[in-house]
Amino acid sequence: MKLLKDILYGVSLSAVSGNTNVMVNHLHFDSRKVEMDDVFVAIRGLITDGHDYIQKAVELGAKAIICEELPELLVNGVTYLKVEDCNSALAVMAANYFDNPSKNLKLVGITGTNGKTTVSTLLYNLFKKAGFKVGLISTIKVLVDNKEYPTSHTTPDVLTINGHLNRMNEEGVEYCFMEVSSHGIHQKRTEGLYFEGAIFTNLSHDHLDYHKTFAEYRDTKKKLFDNLPKNAFALSNIDDKNGLVMLQNTKAKKYTYALKSYADYRAQILEKQFNGQLLKIDDNELWSKLIGDFNAYNLLAIYATADILGLEKLETLKLISELENVDGRFQYFISKEKITAIVDYAHTPDALKNVLITINALRTGNENVITVVGCGGDRDKSKRPVMGHIASEMSNQAIFTSDNPRTESPTEIIEEMEKGVEPQNTRKVLSIENRKQAIKAACKLALSNDIILVAGKGHETYQETNGKRVDFDDFKEVKAALASLNK
């Protein structure tokens, strides 16, 4: 048990009813999980308002309630604390509850539209190879040194984050690399954390269903850098037009990286092949198995971060040359018929464009590029015609299909994608709602040396429709479909 007033340290209280000098058990923002002597924090969500469940939490045994509005009925023996923002209060309380675990390791946050998972995962892999105990909090997985925990959000809730960081403390983890989403920043999930540094990868069209405007999306990302302490570092990609914006108000030590601009860390692509690329970083050449300009940026960010954190430069370059692709990020294989199949998480216009630029740069010109792509339901609708335009413009054949429709009609999502197709490209587009059938169609259309790109889901091993998830793995599906061509 913990003393309530200790958990509240640093929380600004506007009203108190009851005693804070009491022992409490656990923190919860889900009233269904409340048990005797727990603390319930009433979070206002997009769908439900935790204030509506205060009475239920009290009935289940809550000893303390954190809220933005005090209820009319105050129950004797229960402490009620009014705060301005329950999300901020929960973030600080969660850190206090677990004894501020982020202070006891070097936590690095990675934010941007694309590249967060790749950069965070490869940093984890690099530092593991360098002999350190390392943690990872990413879209794909949470790793506490070698132990894996499931994850469902890019940036988990603050209780989950601090719980994982606490486990890392117990395991002696020295470094933790964490994806930081705009949703997570906006919902205060990163408040109360002590960051050693932050990395900005890039910014493009995404999440405008949530943030409404691009400026709001950008400024939300920027808060991660604005809140860094003086002894932290801020590393930004200044080839992106928003790169310098991220650094404008930060108190942290500023570093920049780029392929095209003058920067603290620079790289040059010397050679590109399907099995990798030759890079020049700090006047040293290295071969990487990761291909594409976007991966050159990712690897440069990794190199810069390792250097800032004190790793020896030549050792870092050696370790980078050993790194493998992250699952679902330009993951490819070549079939017996010499058809190249690529699975990539590209689910934003910029990411899809970058992958297709990379593929087209590697072509001899005789191969066809067949792109299978969809757009997620209950997400930013404005990017759908843009995705449709890019896929049809940059491919020889585009097949529009379902991604994760969620509660939306897959047919209507595909129709919105079709609106972005230019008249001269309509003959290149097929629409096949069933994703399995769309992948099979692409494989049947492909001839020897052709390239199939299956975009949008990447590492995901499920498809979500009307609240139900069914097993679906793009990589397995395309592999099985190409194998069946032999039969």
N, C-alpha and C positions, 0 to 999 in steps of 0.2 A: 504493500500500500504506500501511497505518497501523500504528503501534506498538501492540501489544496492551495494554500498561499504560496508554496514553493513552485507549483505548476503554473501559477498565475504571474510569476515574476516577469516583468516587462510588458504585461498586458495593461492597456489603459482602460480603467473601469469608470463608467459614468454614473453607476448606481449599484449599491450593494444591499441586499436584504438577506440577513442571516450571517453565519459564522464562516470565515475562511480558514480558521485554525482547526480544521477537521481532516481526518484521514479518508482518502478516497481510493477506489480501485482502478478502474480503467476509464479512458476517454473514448467517447463515441459520438459520431454525427448521424448515425443510423439508429433511430429509436428502437428498432426491432432487436438490436444487439445489447441493449441496456440490461444490466443486472444490478443486484443490490450494491449500494454504495458507489455506483459509477457516476461519471460526469457526462452530461449530455449537452452537446453544442448544437444549437438550432441554426443550421445552414439554410440560406435561401437558395434553392437550385433553380434550374431553368423550368423544371416541371413541377416540383413539389417544394413546399416551404416547411422547414424544420420546426418553425414556431407552431404549426398545426399539430405537432406531435409531442409538445412539451408535457401535457397532462398524461399521455400514455407513458412517457419516460419516467415520470414521477410514480405512476402506478406500478411500474416494473422495478422500482427501488432506487431511482437516481437520487443521489445526495446533493448534487449541485447542477444548476442549469445556467448555461451561458446563452444569452439572447440579445437581440437588438431592440426588442420591445418586451417589457415585463408583462406577464399574463395578469389578468384581472384577479385570478384566484392564486394566492400565495400559500402554499402548504407549510405548516409548521414543521421544523426540522430539516427543511430543504433550503439550501442557499441559492439565491437567485442573483446573478451578476449581469448587469447590462453593459454592453460594449457597443462601439460604433460600427464595427465590422467583425462579424463572427468568423469569416474566413481568415482574417489576419490573426484574430485571437487564437483560433485553433492551431494555426501554424506555429505561433510562439509557444503555446501550451504543449504541443506535440514534441517540439524540440526539448523543452524543459522536462517533460515526462521521461524522456529517454536520456536525460543528462547531456543534452547537446552533443550528440555523437559526431556531427560534422566537424566539430572543433578538433577531433582527435585523429583526423586523416586529412589528406589533401583531396578536396572535392572539386572537380572541374566540370562545369556545365557547358553543353554544346547546344546551340540553338541556330535556327535557320529553317528555310522551307525544305530544302533537300540536303542530304548528306549527314544528317544528325546520327542516324543509326550506324552508318559506315564509319564515321569518324570515331564515335564513342566505342564501337566494338573493336575496331582496329587498334585504338589506343590501349584498350584492355589487353588485347592479344600481344601487343608489342611489349607492354610493361611486364606481362607474365613471362614472356620470353627473356626479358632482361633480369628475371629472378625475383621480382617483387610479388608480394601478396596484393591482389587487386580486386576491386569491386566494379560492377557494371549495372547501371539502371537504364534499360533501353526498351524500345518498342517490342523487340523480339523476346528478350529475357532479362531476368535479374540474376546476376551472379555474385555470390559472396565467396570470393576466392574461387574454389572449384565447385561449390554447391549451387545448383540452379533452382530458382523459384519462378513460378508462372507470373505473367504480367498481362494486363488488359488495356492499359493506357500508356501513352508516350511518357507522360509525367504522372506517376501514381499519386494518390491522396497523401496528405502530409503525415498521417499516422503510419501508413505503409512505408513511405520514404524513410522516416526516422527509425522505424522498426528494422528495416534492412540495414541502415547505417549503424544501428546499435549492434546488429549481428556482425557487421564488418569489424567494429571495435573489438568484439569478443574474439574474433578470429585473427586479430592482428593485422588487418588490411591497412596498407599504407596509402594507396591511391584509389579513388573512385571516379569513374567517368560516367556522366549522367546526361541523357537527353533531356532537354528542357523545351517543352512546347509552349506556344502562345496561350493555349487554354490554361496550362499549368501556371503560367506567370499571372494571367488575368485573375485566376481563382485563388491566388496567393499561396499556391502549393510550395513555392520555393522560399517564402518568407521564413525567417528563423533559421535558415541554413547559412553556414559560413563557407563561402566559395574561395578556393585557392585561385581560381581563374575562370574565365568564360571564353568560348570560341564562337564566332559568327561565321557561318558557311556562305549563305546567300539568301536572297529574298525574292520570291515570285508569287504569282497568283495562287492563293489557297485560303481556305477557312473564312471566306468572306460571308458565308452563311452565319458565322458566329460574330465576327468583328465588324461586319457591315461595310467598312471602308478599308482600302489598302493602307491609308495613313494610320488608322487605328491599329491594324495588324502590325505594321512596322513599329509603332511607338510602344506597343505591348512588348515586343521582342527587346526593344531598347532598354526597358526597365531592368532587365537582368544586368546590363552593364552599368546603368545609372546607380544601382545599389551595391556595386562591388566596393569593398574597402580599399584603402590606399595601398596595403601590402599585397593585394591580389594582382593578377595580370588580365588584360583584355586583348585578345587576339582576333583580328578581323580581316576578312577577305576584301581588299579595296578594289579589286576588279569589278565587284558588285557596286552599283551606284549608291547603295545604302550602307556600304561598309564603313565609310567615315562617319556617317550619321550615328552609328552605334557607339562610336568612341567620343562623341561630342561632349558629353557631360560626366563621363566616368572619372572617378578619382583613382582608378587603378592604373598600373603601369601599362602603357599602350604599345602594342606590337601589330605589325601589318604583314600580310602575305599576298602574293599575286603571281600570275603568270604573264600578265600584259603590262603591268604598271610598276613603277619604282616602289619597292617595299623592303621591309626589314628581312623578309624571307622570300626568295624568288626561285622559280623552277622553270625549266624549259623542256618541252617534249621533243626528243631527237628522232624517235622512230616509233611507229605504231604497227602492231600486228594483232591478229585475233587472240593469240596466246599471251599477250602482254605488251608493254611499251618501255622504251628506253628513255629515262629522265636524267636531267642534269640539275642537281640541287647543290648549292654552295660549291660550285666548280667540281663536284664529284658526280660521276655517272653511276646510275644503278638501273637494273632491270627489275620491273615490277610485273607481277601476274595480273594486276588490275589495269584495265584499259579504259580509254576515254579521257577527254579533257576534265570531266567532272571528277574522275578519280585522281587525276594529277593534282587538282585542288585539294581533294581529301588527304592525299598522301603528304602534300606540302604542309597542311594544317597539323597533321600528326607529327611530322618532323619538327616543325616550329615549337609545338607544345612540349615535345620531349626535350628539346634544347632549353626552353625556358625553365623546365622542371629539373634541369641539371644532368640529363643523360649525356654521355659522351657522343659527339656527333658521328664519328665513323661507325661506332657500334650501332647507333640508331639507324644509319643508312643500311647496314648489313641486315638488321632485323626487319626493316621495311621491305627489303627484297625478298624476305621469306614469307611475308604475309599473304594469306589466301583471301579470295572474295568472300564477302559476307553473304549468308543465305538470302536468296531472292534479290540480290543486287548484281545485275549483269551475270547471272548464273547460266552457264551454257554447256552444251555438249554437242557432239557431231554424230549423226546416225550413220548406219551402214551405207545408206544411200548418199552420204556426204551432204546431208541437209543439216544446217546449223540451227539449233533451237536455243533461243535466249529467253530467260524468264527474269523480269525486272519489276520492282515495286513502283515504277514510274506511274504516279497517279495524279500528277499535276501537269499543266501544259509545259512548263519549263523542263521538268524531269523527262517527260516523253520526248520533247524536242532534242534534249541533250543525248538521250540514248539513240535516237534515230540519226542524229548528226554523226555520232560515233560509228554506228553501223555503216552508214553511207560512206564515211571516210575510209573504211576498211575494204569496201567492195572493189572488185576489178571493173565492174560495170555490166558484167554478163549475168549476174545473179538477180533474182527477184527478191524483194523484201516484202514479206507478208506480215502485217501487224494485226494481232488480236487484242482488242482493248474495249473497256467499258468504263462507266463512271459510277461511283457509289451513290446509293440513295440516301435521303435525309442529310445531304451535304450540299456544299456550295454549287448551286445550279448554273451560275454564270460561266463556269469553266467548261461545261459540257460541249457547247458548240466549238469552243477553242480547241479542245481535245480532238473533236471530230475533224476539224480543219487540218490540224497538224498531222494526224494519222493518215488522212487521205492524200494530203499534199506530199508527204515525205516517204510514202510507201508505194510499191507497185500494186499492192492489193491491201485493203483494210477491211477487217471484219469487226463490226460493232456488236457487242454482246453484253451480258450482265456482268457486273462486278459483285458488289454486295448490295442488292436492291433495298435491303432493310424493309421499310414500310411503303416504299414507293413502287409504282408499276414499272417493271423492267422495260416494257414496250415504250412507255412515255419517256423514260430516260434516254433510250436509244434514239427516239424521234428528236429529242433536243440535241443530241450529238450530230444527227444528220443535218440540222439547220446550219452547221458550220462548214458543210462540204460545198466547195465551189462547183459550179455547173460542169466544168471540164473534168472534174474528178468523180462525178457520180457513178460513172461506169466502173470505177475501181472499188466501189464499196458494196459489201454484202452485210446484211443485218441478220444475225442468228441469235435469238434470245438466250437459248440454252448454251451455257459456257462450254460444257463438255463437247457438245456438237460443233460449236464454233472452232474449238481447238482441233477437232478431228477434220473439219473442213479445210482448215489451213494446212494440215499435214497432207491431205489428199491433193491439194492444189500445188504443193511444193515439188519441184524437180531437183535433181542432183545439183548441189552447190547453192541452192536457194537458202534464204535466211528467214526463219520464223521468229518474230518477237511476240511474246505473250506478256502484256503489260498490265500493271495496275494492282495486282495482289501480292506478287513477290513471295515473301516468306510465309504469308498467311496459309493456314492449312484448313480453312473452312470457308463456307459461303453462307451469308446471313440473309434470310428472306422471311419477312413478317415475324420477327422475333425468334426464329428457329435457325440454329446453326447446323449445317451438315458438313461432313468431311469433304474437303476439296483442296487439292494441292496442284497448282499449275504445273510445277516441274514434273510431278508423277504423271499427270494427265498427258502432257505433250510427249513424254518419254514412251508411255504406253501406246499412244496413238501412232507414233512413228514406228514402234516395234511391230504393230499390227499390220503395217504395210507390207511386211515380209511374208505374211501368212496367206 
